[in-house]
Amino acid sequence: MDGREEDLVDVDPYEDGSFPEFRWRRAPQGLATRRQLRAMGLRPGGQEPVARITCRRGQRFAYLYRVDLAKPVRPMTLAKELALDKAMAARSTCPKCRRRYHVCLPLKTLGSCLECHDGTPADPATYIAPPGHALAV
């Protein structure tokens, strides 16, 4: 290790408790969470959180951002839409039977759809059958 890396220290700028913290539904006007910003058609836009809100007896928290500094959400492009469709296809396609379901499959735990895993029949309205071979028609 060279001497430069040893000099680096991880510092929390709010270690002294100066970071404002509000209880559930007690945040002042003009502050919003990411989800609230998204519902307004906005995004944080690179700004740092200015406070945080806690709930469930301090077990959960969400950062709060200033609404006046938020920027509009970037529009969806065709490339983004294609990337999202590929990601969703990976989560909803059974690797064994190649059916694409209308819901996300438990691939991490079961590794396949329920029909392939234990024989539970799937309703044909819940999936899209894989395309057949062109020569089979």
C-alpha positions in Angstrom: 0.0 0.0 0.0 1.3 3.4 -0.8 1.1 6.3 1.7 -1.8 8.1 -0.1 -4.3 5.3 0.6 -3.4 5.2 4.3 -4.3 9.0 4.6 -7.9 8.5 3.3 -10.5 8.4 6.1 -14.2 7.8 5.7 -16.0 10.7 7.4 -19.7 11.1 8.0 -20.4 14.8 7.7 -23.5 14.4 9.9 -21.9 12.4 12.7 -22.6 15.1 15.2 -26.4 14.7 14.7 -26.9 17.8 12.6 -28.7 15.8 9.9 -32.4 16.6 10.4 -34.5 13.6 11.2 -38.3 13.6 11.2 -40.9 11.1 12.3 -43.4 9.5 10.0 -45.8 12.2 8.5 -44.0 15.0 10.2 -41.7 16.3 7.4 -42.1 20.0 6.5 -43.6 21.2 3.2 -41.1 21.3 0.3 -39.4 18.0 1.2 -40.2 14.7 -0.5 -38.9 11.1 -0.8 -37.8 9.6 -4.1 -41.2 7.9 -4.5 -43.0 11.1 -3.8 -40.8 13.0 -6.3 -41.5 10.3 -8.9 -45.3 10.6 -8.4 -44.8 14.3 -9.1 -42.9 13.5 -12.3 -39.6 14.6 -10.7 -36.2 13.1 -9.8 -33.6 14.3 -7.2 -31.3 15.4 -10.1 -28.0 15.0 -8.3 -28.8 16.8 -5.1 -27.9 15.3 -1.8 -30.6 14.4 0.7 -31.3 17.2 3.2 -33.1 15.2 5.9 -34.5 11.8 6.6 -37.8 10.4 7.8 -38.0 7.4 10.1 -40.8 5.0 10.7 -41.4 1.7 12.4 -39.7 2.8 15.6 -36.6 3.8 13.8 -36.2 0.5 12.0 -36.9 2.1 8.5 -36.0 5.4 7.0 -36.2 7.3 3.8 -34.1 10.3 2.6 -35.9 13.6 1.9 -35.0 15.9 -1.0 -35.9 19.5 -1.7 -38.8 19.7 -4.3 -37.7 23.1 -5.6 -34.2 21.6 -6.6 -35.7 18.5 -8.2 -35.6 18.1 -12.0 -38.1 16.5 -14.4 -37.9 12.8 -15.0 -36.0 11.9 -18.2 -38.3 10.7 -21.0 -38.4 7.0 -21.8 -36.4 6.2 -25.0 -36.7 3.2 -27.2 -33.3 1.9 -26.0 -34.4 2.1 -22.3 -37.7 0.4 -23.1 -35.9 -2.4 -24.9 -33.5 -2.9 -22.0 -36.4 -3.0 -19.5 -38.3 -5.5 -21.6 -35.2 -7.7 -21.8 -34.8 -7.5 -18.0 -38.4 -8.3 -17.4 -38.3 -11.2 -19.9 -35.3 -12.7 -18.0 -37.3 -12.6 -14.7 -40.6 -13.9 -16.2 -39.4 -16.6 -18.6 -39.1 -20.2 -17.4 -35.7 -21.6 -18.4 -37.0 -25.1 -18.7 -40.3 -24.8 -20.7 -39.4 -21.3 -22.2 -42.9 -19.9 -21.4 -43.0 -16.2 -20.6 -45.4 -15.6 -17.7 -47.2 -12.3 -16.9 -45.6 -12.3 -13.5 -42.0 -12.6 -12.1 -41.1 -16.3 -11.5 -39.3 -17.5 -8.3 -36.2 -18.4 -10.3 -33.8 -17.9 -7.3 -35.6 -20.3 -5.1 -37.3 -22.8 -7.4 -35.3 -22.3 -10.6 -38.4 -22.6 -12.8 -42.1 -22.1 -13.0 -44.4 -24.1 -10.7 -45.5 -26.4 -13.5 -41.9 -27.4 -14.2 -40.9 -27.5 -10.6 -43.7 -29.7 -9.1 -46.3 -30.3 -11.8 -48.8 -27.6 -10.6 -50.8 -26.9 -13.8 -50.5 -23.3 -15.0 -53.5 -21.4 -16.4 -52.9 -20.8 -20.1 -54.1 -17.2 -19.6 -51.1 -16.5 -17.3 -48.3 -17.1 -19.9 -47.3 -16.7 -23.5 -46.4 -19.9 -25.2 -42.9 -20.0 -26.6 -42.7 -19.6 -30.4 -42.7 -22.9 -32.3 -40.0 -23.9 -34.7 -40.6 -22.5 -38.2 -40.3 -26.0 -39.8 -42.8 -27.5 -37.4 -45.7 -25.5 -38.9 
